[in-house]
């Protein structure tokens, strides 16, 4: 009987030890899991802190954005400034609208020729006041004083001052309005960098055209001093040389060539009311274009 009780107790002890062992194992397992979780959380926080440091604070981000915006704005302003400066260098001066005439012009000058009685005195008066070089078109308004008041001289006054040999039929077909000026463009070739020009209003096209053919015989003599036309030693008999017909800007143009084939004078009727005389090819092209544009503008 006693043996049976002893055997039963041993069984109970074994069972109790088994439960205890299981509990210990479970606790140990849970502790290990908690530790692992804690370590994982710590490692995660450390990584997040590293990322935050690498990305920078909110203040540094804002400062970085502001700095970038300022840099971009400064670059845009700087580029705009440089572009405007380049345009100022390349673009002619604003078109003057002081006196309405045959063409738009880039600058003007008023020259008193009251005391000029011949072409040399006229040229001297122009040179005294016309020193600055202006790109493209400069209008030279010739004036005289009448009773102490300055007024524009007429086309007939001009032809009289230069002692022109223009036929009477031509002068009669010229109203008072005319324009004397200078074309300048340093970017073109040497022979076309500058040229003087005349623009006359025409009241009778047929009469003016026939008279211009007659004036061809002496026109160069009348204008070469004023136009500063260079006549070489090889140009013997140039004043008797015949004029030629050419086309410039789709306009029938008369031209007088020198002994070496250089252009001495052009004249062209741009329309039935406008006559242009000049010594430069580029000047003539520019004048024709401006007259056409001016006439195309709405009234």
Secondary structure in CASP SS format (residue, H / E / C, confidence):
PFRMAT SS
TARGET T0000
AUTHOR 0000-0000-0000
METHOD secondary structure of the structure
MODEL  1
X C 1.00
X H 1.00
X H 1.00
X H 1.00
X H 1.00
X H 1.00
X H 1.00
X H 1.00
X H 1.00
X H 1.00
X H 1.00
X H 1.00
X H 1.00
X H 1.00
X H 1.00
X H 1.00
X H 1.00
X H 1.00
X H 1.00
X H 1.00
X H 1.00
X H 1.00
X H 1.00
X H 1.00
X H 1.00
X H 1.00
X H 1.00
X H 1.00
X H 1.00
X H 1.00
X H 1.00
X H 1.00
X H 1.00
X H 1.00
X H 1.00
X H 1.00
X H 1.00
X H 1.00
X H 1.00
X H 1.00
X H 1.00
X H 1.00
X H 1.00
X H 1.00
X H 1.00
X H 1.00
X H 1.00
X H 1.00
X H 1.00
X H 1.00
X H 1.00
X H 1.00
X H 1.00
X H 1.00
X H 1.00
X C 1.00
X C 1.00
X H 1.00
X H 1.00
X H 1.00
X H 1.00
X H 1.00
X H 1.00
X H 1.00
X H 1.00
X H 1.00
X H 1.00
X H 1.00
X H 1.00
X H 1.00
X H 1.00
X H 1.00
X H 1.00
X H 1.00
X H 1.00
X H 1.00
X H 1.00
X H 1.00
X H 1.00
X H 1.00
X H 1.00
X H 1.00
X H 1.00
X H 1.00
X H 1.00
X H 1.00
X H 1.00
X H 1.00
X H 1.00
X H 1.00
X C 1.00
X C 1.00
X C 1.00
X C 1.00
X C 1.00
X E 1.00
X C 1.00
X C 1.00
X C 1.00
X C 1.00
X C 1.00
X C 1.00
X C 1.00
X C 1.00
X E 1.00
X C 1.00
X E 1.00
X E 1.00
X E 1.00
X E 1.00
X E 1.00
X E 1.00
X C 1.00
X C 1.00
X C 1.00
X C 1.00
X C 1.00
X C 1.00
X H 1.00
X H 1.00
X H 1.00
X H 1.00
X H 1.00
X H 1.00
X H 1.00
X H 1.00
X H 1.00
X H 1.00
X H 1.00
X C 1.00
X C 1.00
X C 1.00
X C 1.00
X C 1.00
X C 1.00
X E 1.00
X E 1.00
X E 1.00
X E 1.00
X E 1.00
X E 1.00
X E 1.00
X E 1.00
X E 1.00
X E 1.00
X E 1.00
X C 1.00
X C 1.00
X E 1.00
X E 1.00
X E 1.00
X E 1.00
X C 1.00
X C 1.00
X H 1.00
X H 1.00
X H 1.00
X H 1.00
X H 1.00
X H 1.00
X H 1.00
X C 1.00
X C 1.00
X C 1.00
X C 1.00
X C 1.00
X C 1.00
X H 1.00
X H 1.00
X H 1.00
X H 1.00
X H 1.00
X C 1.00
X E 1.00
X E 1.00
X E 1.00
X E 1.00
X E 1.00
X E 1.00
X E 1.00
X E 1.00
X E 1.00
X E 1.00
X E 1.00
X C 1.00
X C 1.00
X C 1.00
X C 1.00
X C 1.00
X H 1.00
X H 1.00
X H 1.00
X C 1.00
X E 1.00
X E 1.00
X E 1.00
X E 1.00
X E 1.00
X E 1.00
X E 1.00
X E 1.00
X E 1.00
X C 1.00
X C 1.00
X H 1.00
X H 1.00
X H 1.00
X H 1.00
X H 1.00
X H 1.00
X H 1.00
X H 1.00
X H 1.00
X H 1.00
X H 1.00
X C 1.00
X C 1.00
X C 1.00
X H 1.00
X H 1.00
X H 1.00
X H 1.00
X H 1.00
X C 1.00
X C 1.00
X C 1.00
X C 1.00
X C 1.00
X C 1.00
X C 1.00
X C 1.00
X C 1.00
X C 1.00
X C 1.00
X C 1.00
X C 1.00
X C 1.00
X H 1.00
X H 1.00
X H 1.00
X C 1.00
X C 1.00
X C 1.00
X E 1.00
X E 1.00
X E 1.00
X E 1.00
X E 1.00
X C 1.00
X C 1.00
X E 1.00
X E 1.00
X E 1.00
X E 1.00
X E 1.00
X E 1.00
X E 1.00
X C 1.00
X C 1.00
X C 1.00
X C 1.00
X C 1.00
X E 1.00
X E 1.00
X E 1.00
X E 1.00
X E 1.00
X E 1.00
X E 1.00
X E 1.00
X E 1.00
X C 1.00
X C 1.00
X E 1.00
X E 1.00
X E 1.00
X E 1.00
X E 1.00
X C 1.00
X C 1.00
X H 1.00
X H 1.00
X H 1.00
X H 1.00
X H 1.00
X H 1.00
X H 1.00
X H 1.00
X H 1.00
X H 1.00
X H 1.00
X H 1.00
X H 1.00
X H 1.00
X H 1.00
X H 1.00
X C 1.00
X C 1.00
X C 1.00
END
